[in-house]
Amino acid sequence: MNQQERIQERIAFLKEQLDSLDHYLPETYQFLTAELDLQQRELMEHKIQDFYWNQTNEQQNTITD
């Protein structure tokens, strides 16, 4: 399993936890939403890195062909 898949699993878990909260302390909700934001940011960073890595490889392959 790659890093993006692990992050997506964490995001799904956090969303599930937020959805299942009937009675909660504000600190719990705040912690879960902060962690969800962090994981979504990390996922986007990986997607952007992959995009630029693919762009660079495509350019290098075009140059060498």
Order of alpha helices (4+ residues) and beta strands (2+ residues): alpha-alpha
